[in-house]
């Protein structure tokens, strides 16, 4: 009986210490600088860039494919959610009839085409309340695999 109690206590301690080791995302979410620091810590290049309309986002890449990280649900420069997005210049040659197929078969990301029939894929991530870096890393892995499938699916 004592051995069973010691085993249960050891298991409880392991579970509790596993939860305690999670790194919380700040309660306010992230700034663009936080996104840059997180991506660079993961081994990715990341920099803040300015779009032609004057809005800023974080630019990065995975497997040679450039993507942006856009900030949402912001209070000042602190944002509660982010969106990974990648667009591909096909010069109007994208077969738009296949996008519904993508959206039907892929749960986590959505695809669409823009006003000149260039394809885009996006993936949203809530950072607050209660997000952790471990969950964000998992979401980022899903984004990277989704982006790779999108590129392969459409031959981009």
HELIX and SHEET records of a PDB file:
HELIX    1   1 UNK A    2  UNK A   20  1                                  19    
HELIX    2   2 UNK A   32  UNK A   41  1                                  10    
HELIX    3   3 UNK A   96  UNK A   98  5                                   3    
HELIX    4   4 UNK A   99  UNK A  105  1                                   7    
HELIX    5   5 UNK A  133  UNK A  154  1                                  22    
SHEET    1   A 6 UNK A  46  UNK A  50  0                                        
SHEET    2   A 6 UNK A  56  UNK A  62 -1                                        
SHEET    3   A 6 UNK A  65  UNK A  75 -1                                        
SHEET    4   A 6 UNK A  78  UNK A  87 -1                                        
SHEET    5   A 6 UNK A 119  UNK A 126 -1                                        
SHEET    6   A 6 UNK A 110  UNK A 113 -1                                        
END                                                                             
